[in-house]
């Protein structure tokens, strides 16, 4: 898989420009910001990394989580997501044209991963948190038709799209969801933890929603991933106010255990780390050091594939996948 298979570079760059414009419009008042401790371990000690769009990113000295220490208050963040021009652009111009490509390359493999682990359809109650266009629920329902599906989606527009799939839709955040405590055998949340003001509260809520022994399936960004560490503030994954929390396999396991889960699997099956870095070197002339520039220019296709395989296999991809079980 290549980065161009799931996102248009020009559209992504325009989206990030709009995010910067929205930041200047929405957050010119310092009252919009607050300061937090490490979202994984709660630690105070940290090392400054860089400032991007007015947000200070630091690394926790205890668990090495990379996070935005200065971040928007919860209410300011909700206002941004509901009213900003960049959010509307992301849905209409960035995501919608790539729906089918992302279905095939991203959401279908996630459904197949669950089937490979759990086997045949168990008739579960399954909730997808931040369901978006409902692509994952559609793909999983093809494989597990006897299960019951709930789309938990705070965006009214995207919740309406999910309603067309004939699944139960709850138009709210996970934290606001009522009437489902102890109801789910499986909850999923993809590319969500990095956005949250308080990830621990989110995970505590998911634990409450799950039946004893129920499962949580997550994907999120790994702050110790190759492209994020190589590109640093030039990384397009570091995009405040959206991406605030960059856990790593150790710190995310720590947080999950603290919020009531046991770990079944943490892996980094990403396929795009080198492709992202190479694209920044070749297309945007980002300086990441002489060796990587040489490798981008003269490395063979086999060498680049072997590098990506090594990154993924040894836990250094920026794409992290987690399966956890509610502790009984």
C-alpha positions, 0 to 999 in steps of 0.5 A: 500500500502507498500513501497515495492509495488512501489520501490525496497529497494536495487535498491533505495539504490544503486541509492542513492549511485550513486547520492553521487558519481555523486555529488562528480564528478560534484560539487567539484567546489564551482562555481557550487553552489549558495545561495537562499532565501526561495522558498515559501515566499522569506524570508531570516531568517532561522534555520539550520537543517543539511547538506547532500551531501554538501547541507545545508538544513534550515527551513524558520523562516516565513513559515516553508518551509524546503529547500536547501539553497545552491543549484546548479546553473540552468545550473549545475543542467541541466548538472547533469540531462542530464549526470549523471550515477545516472539519467540513473540508475534511468530510467533503474533500478529503474523506468522501472521494476516498471512501471506497479506497479506504474501505478496501485498504483500511476497514476491510482488513480490520474486520478480517483481523477480528474474524481471524482472532475470534472465528465465526459469528458469535451474535454479539452486540458490537459498537463502533465509537466514532463510526464516521461513514459506517464503513467498518460496520458494513465490512464486519456485518458482511462477515458476522451477519448475526451480530447486532451493530451500534454506530456511536457518532457525534457528528449529526451529518455522519450519523445520518449516513450511518442510519442508512445502513440500517444499524442502531445509531447513537448521535453522541460521544462515547462519554455521553452514551446512556442506557448501554452499560454492560451491554457490549461484547465488543467495542471498536475505536479507530484513530480516536485516542489521539484526538481526545482531551482525556483518554483515560476517561474515555477508556473508563467509559468503554470499560463500563459499556462492556460486559465482563470479559468484553473486548476493546479493539483500537487503532491509534498513532504510535509516538515512537513510530518511524515517520513521526520521530523522523519528521518531528514537527514536520510530520503531518500526523502532528496536527493540532488541535486534532492529534494531541496524544501519541502513546507508544506500546508501553505507555498505552498498555500502562493506561489500558491496565489502569482503566480496567483492561488486560492486553491481548495484542499490541502490534504496529502493522503499519505499511506507510512509514517509509513511504511517508518519509520518502514523500516528504523528502522527494516532494516537499524537500524536507531535510531529515538527514543525509542517510535517509536522503541517500536511501530515498534516492538510491535505495532499491524497491526491495530495500525499501520494502525490507525496511518497512517490514522491519519497522512494522515487525519490531514495533516501530511503525506509527500505526498501532493496533490493540486488542484488549479485554475487560478485566473480570 
